[in-house]
Amino acid sequence: MFTYFPQNAARIQGGPRAACSPSQGRERMRMTNPVRLVAAAATALLVLSGCGGSAGPQLAPASFVAMQEGPGEEYVIGPLDKLTVHVWRNDELGALVQVRPDGRITTPLVADMPAVGKTPTMLAEDIRLQLSQYIAEPLVTVIVNEFAGTFSQQIRVVGATEKPASLPYRANMTLLDAMIAVGGLSEFASGNRAKLIRFDKSIGRQREYALRLGDLLKNGETRANVMLAPGDVIIIPESMF
């Protein structure tokens, strides 16, 4: 037979629970809210960094097809360029040469002539002056057969792309042209966080511009295409997730 004792009922049920006072409830909320705020802020930061576009000034859009083609800056000879030096009526003084890594070339009667940093016309004039010591009024022409260019005239694309590369600059070259040359974005590229580094001669320092490669290559956004300049560096980061 079971006898019920009211005074032991609370003990059987695990004992009475202490009720939280209003002040204790407010204290518990104050301890919990900062944790939630930190977690929410971290989540928002990850979302913005992975999906958001890069901040900063943007370049003016360029058309996919140039309305009017025009010459660019005069070409400057760079290391490893292949040149033809022609001396009129003196073929034995001409040569097919490659610019050495130290920036010089050697032709008959002209030894260790600096070539890097000069235009073909400037180099032809320097060779003419050297040859004038041996023949009367030489006529010299320098022709660039294969182009490498100086670093200041190359477009460098680095980061999350299929084929990071240094590209010789061409007149009227656009961002789309450069991305086609390197095979586009890699699988994990964050194209809209890409940036372009350009040296601004007017202020004597480099400037940084925001690019929207994701919009250009994946969404066909024509206004995301921009004109490039000699020496531009395109940096493409990877997404965080």
C-alpha positions as CSV (number, residue, x, y, z in Angstrom):
1,M,0.0,0.0,0.0
2,F,1.3,3.4,-1.0
3,T,0.8,6.4,1.3
4,Y,0.9,9.9,-0.1
5,F,2.7,12.5,1.9
6,P,2.0,16.1,0.5
7,Q,5.1,17.5,2.2
8,N,7.3,15.1,0.0
9,A,5.6,15.9,-3.3
10,A,8.0,18.6,-4.2
11,R,10.9,16.3,-3.3
12,I,9.6,13.5,-5.6
13,Q,9.2,15.9,-8.5
14,G,12.8,17.1,-8.2
15,G,12.3,19.9,-5.8
16,P,11.0,23.4,-6.3
17,R,12.6,25.5,-9.1
18,A,13.7,29.0,-8.1
19,A,12.0,31.6,-10.2
20,C,14.2,34.2,-12.0
21,S,13.7,37.7,-10.8
22,P,13.3,40.4,-13.5
23,S,16.8,41.7,-12.7
24,Q,18.3,38.3,-13.3
25,G,16.5,38.0,-16.6
26,R,17.8,41.3,-17.8
27,E,21.3,40.3,-16.8
28,R,21.1,37.1,-18.8
29,M,19.9,39.0,-21.9
30,R,22.8,41.4,-21.6
31,M,25.2,38.5,-21.5
32,T,23.6,36.8,-24.6
33,N,23.1,39.8,-26.9
34,P,26.8,40.7,-27.4
35,V,27.5,37.1,-28.5
36,R,24.7,37.3,-31.0
37,L,25.9,40.6,-32.3
38,V,29.4,39.4,-32.8
39,A,28.2,36.3,-34.7
40,A,25.9,38.4,-36.9
41,A,28.7,40.9,-37.7
42,A,31.1,38.0,-38.6
43,T,28.5,36.5,-40.9
44,A,27.8,39.8,-42.6
45,L,31.5,40.4,-43.1
46,L,32.0,37.0,-44.8
47,V,29.0,37.6,-47.1
48,L,30.3,41.1,-48.1
49,S,33.9,40.0,-48.6
50,G,32.9,37.0,-50.8
51,C,30.1,38.5,-52.9
52,G,30.5,42.3,-52.7
53,G,32.2,44.4,-55.3
54,S,35.5,46.2,-54.6
55,A,35.3,49.7,-53.4
56,G,37.2,52.5,-55.0
57,P,37.2,54.7,-58.1
58,Q,36.3,53.1,-61.4
59,L,37.5,53.8,-64.9
60,A,35.2,55.0,-67.7
61,P,33.6,52.2,-69.7
62,A,35.0,51.3,-73.1
63,S,33.1,49.9,-76.1
64,F,33.8,46.3,-77.2
65,V,34.6,47.6,-80.7
66,A,36.6,50.8,-81.1
67,M,34.7,53.4,-83.0
68,Q,37.9,54.7,-84.5
69,E,41.2,52.9,-84.4
70,G,44.3,55.0,-83.8
71,P,48.0,54.6,-83.0
72,G,49.1,54.2,-79.5
73,E,52.2,55.5,-77.8
74,E,55.4,55.0,-79.9
75,Y,56.8,51.5,-79.3
76,V,59.8,51.3,-76.9
77,I,62.2,48.4,-77.4
78,G,62.5,46.0,-74.5
79,P,64.7,43.0,-73.5
80,L,64.4,39.9,-75.8
81,D,62.9,41.9,-78.7
82,K,64.1,40.6,-82.1
83,L,65.3,43.4,-84.4
84,T,66.4,43.7,-88.0
85,V,69.1,46.4,-88.5
86,H,69.3,47.4,-92.2
87,V,72.0,49.7,-93.6
88,W,71.2,50.8,-97.1
89,R,73.7,49.7,-99.7
90,N,75.8,48.1,-97.0
91,D,74.1,44.8,-96.3
92,E,77.2,43.5,-94.6
93,L,76.7,46.0,-91.8
94,G,73.2,45.0,-91.1
95,A,72.1,42.2,-88.8
96,L,69.2,40.2,-87.3
97,V,69.7,40.5,-83.6
98,Q,67.9,39.9,-80.3
99,V,68.1,42.4,-77.5
100,R,70.1,40.8,-74.7
101,P,68.7,40.7,-71.1
102,D,71.1,43.5,-70.3
103,G,69.4,45.7,-72.8
104,R,72.2,45.9,-75.4
105,I,72.8,44.7,-79.0
106,T,75.9,44.2,-81.1
107,T,76.1,44.6,-84.9
108,P,79.0,44.8,-87.3
109,L,81.2,47.8,-86.2
110,V,78.8,48.6,-83.4
111,A,79.5,46.8,-80.1
112,D,77.2,46.8,-77.0
113,M,74.8,49.5,-78.2
114,P,72.1,50.2,-75.6
115,A,68.7,49.5,-77.1
116,V,66.2,49.1,-74.3
117,G,64.1,52.2,-73.6
118,K,64.6,53.6,-77.1
119,T,62.2,53.7,-80.0
120,P,63.3,52.0,-83.3
121,T,63.9,55.5,-84.7
122,M,66.1,56.5,-81.8
123,L,68.1,53.3,-82.0
124,A,68.6,53.7,-85.8
125,E,69.9,57.2,-85.3
126,D,72.4,56.0,-82.6
127,I,73.7,53.3,-84.9
128,R,74.0,55.8,-87.8
129,L,76.2,58.0,-85.7
130,Q,78.5,55.1,-84.8
131,L,78.7,53.9,-88.5
132,S,79.4,57.4,-89.7
133,Q,82.9,57.0,-88.4
134,Y,83.6,54.3,-91.0
135,I,81.3,55.1,-94.0
136,A,79.9,58.3,-95.5
137,E,76.3,59.2,-94.7
138,P,74.9,55.8,-93.7
139,L,71.1,55.3,-93.9
140,V,70.0,53.0,-91.0
141,T,66.6,51.4,-90.4
142,V,65.6,49.3,-87.3
143,I,62.6,47.0,-87.7
144,V,61.1,45.2,-84.7
145,N,60.2,41.6,-85.7
146,E,59.1,40.1,-82.4
147,F,57.8,42.1,-79.5
148,A,58.3,41.7,-75.8
149,G,58.4,45.3,-74.7
150,T,59.6,46.8,-71.5
151,F,57.9,46.1,-68.2
152,S,56.4,49.6,-68.3
153,Q,54.7,48.6,-71.6
154,Q,53.3,45.2,-70.5
155,I,49.9,44.3,-69.1
156,R,50.3,41.9,-66.1
157,V,47.4,39.8,-65.0
158,V,47.9,37.9,-61.8
159,G,45.8,36.0,-59.2
160,A,42.7,33.8,-59.8
161,T,42.9,33.4,-63.6
162,E,43.5,30.4,-65.7
163,K,46.8,31.6,-67.1
164,P,48.5,34.5,-65.3
165,A,50.7,36.3,-67.8
166,S,52.5,39.4,-68.9
167,L,51.0,40.6,-72.2
168,P,52.5,43.0,-74.6
169,Y,50.4,46.1,-74.8
170,R,48.6,46.8,-78.0
171,A,47.0,50.1,-79.1
172,N,43.3,50.3,-78.1
173,M,43.6,47.3,-75.8
174,T,40.7,46.7,-73.4
175,L,40.1,44.7,-70.2
176,L,38.2,42.1,-72.2
177,D,41.1,41.6,-74.6
178,A,43.4,40.9,-71.6
179,M,41.0,38.4,-70.0
180,I,40.6,36.5,-73.3
181,A,44.4,36.3,-73.6
182,V,44.7,34.7,-70.1
183,G,41.8,32.3,-70.4
184,G,39.3,34.1,-68.2
185,L,38.6,33.7,-64.5
186,S,39.4,30.6,-62.5
187,E,36.7,28.6,-60.8
188,F,37.1,30.3,-57.4
189,A,37.8,33.8,-58.6
190,S,36.0,36.8,-57.1
191,G,35.9,38.8,-60.2
192,N,34.0,41.8,-58.8
193,R,36.7,42.3,-56.2
194,A,39.4,42.6,-58.8
195,K,41.5,45.8,-59.0
196,L,43.7,47.6,-61.5
197,I,47.0,49.3,-60.5
198,R,48.1,52.1,-62.8
199,F,50.9,54.6,-62.5
200,D,49.6,58.1,-62.9
201,K,52.3,60.3,-64.5
202,S,50.4,63.5,-63.6
203,I,50.7,62.9,-59.9
204,G,53.8,60.8,-59.9
205,R,52.4,57.8,-58.0
206,Q,50.2,54.7,-58.7
207,R,46.5,54.6,-58.4
208,E,44.1,51.8,-57.7
209,Y,40.8,51.2,-59.6
210,A,37.9,48.8,-59.0
211,L,37.1,46.3,-61.7
212,R,33.9,44.2,-62.2
213,L,35.2,41.2,-64.0
214,G,32.4,39.0,-62.8
215,D,29.8,41.3,-64.3
216,L,31.8,41.6,-67.6
217,L,32.6,37.9,-68.2
218,K,29.6,36.2,-66.6
219,N,26.8,38.7,-67.1
220,G,27.9,40.4,-70.3
221,E,27.9,43.9,-68.6
222,T,29.3,46.1,-71.3
223,R,29.9,49.0,-69.0
224,A,32.4,46.9,-67.0
225,N,34.8,46.9,-69.9
226,V,37.5,49.5,-69.7
227,M,40.5,50.7,-71.7
228,L,43.9,49.6,-70.6
229,A,47.2,51.5,-70.6
230,P,50.8,50.4,-70.8
231,G,52.1,49.1,-67.5
232,D,48.7,48.2,-66.0
233,V,48.6,45.4,-63.4
234,I,45.3,43.5,-62.9
235,I,45.0,41.6,-59.6
236,I,42.2,39.1,-59.2
237,P,41.6,37.7,-55.7
238,E,39.9,34.4,-54.8
239,S,36.5,34.2,-53.1
240,M,36.5,33.3,-49.4
241,F,33.9,30.6,-49.8
